[in-house]
């Protein structure tokens, strides 16, 4: 809580990597993220809300139950974790992170990754301390991965074509319509309709015309 309130992002991240719990509350019932938001340290709030321990991802690199194979190959865990923990959620940034790693930029690899993201999303919504922010983030990255797969399968220019589509602006004002539609579509597909975060997003986006 003191670290988050100080506004030091690097130390906040270091504390989280060392195992600091994010859901512990102080004497007035507030978590570190809530206290940091209260004193205006929004960069630290972003770091806390985007943190996802590597061990939670490594769980999927080992066969579970009756599975003979793990859901996520070990070689994909590092590249996927880098994307999961990024604080820049711009779709172009996420596609560039996929493109820069040859292990990820394959249809089969992305299929495995988005299925794991969907499982993490479900776990975030069904655990006792529900984390809607992380669930929405996992779902959003999963949607971008699925769109990456479409471009890898159908377009000769592959992920370059996806990036161009995301950046292309309409003639009259340069607004990136394809990008806007992709983000809205990912929100619309979020499978947990009762989520407060989803309802807030829909209320704020629905009245706004593209």
Secondary structure, 3 states (H helix, E strand, C coil): CHHHHHCCHHHHHHHHHCCCCCCCCCCCCCCHHHHHHHCCCHHHHHHHHHCCCHHHHHHHHCCCCCCCCCCCCHHHHHHHHHHHCCCCCCHHHHHHHHHCCCCCCCHHHHHHHHHHHHHHHHHHHHCCCCCHHHHHHHHHHHHHHHHHHHHHHHCCCHHHHHHHHHHCCCCCCCCCHHHHHHHHHHHHCCCCCCCHHHHHHHHHHHCCCC
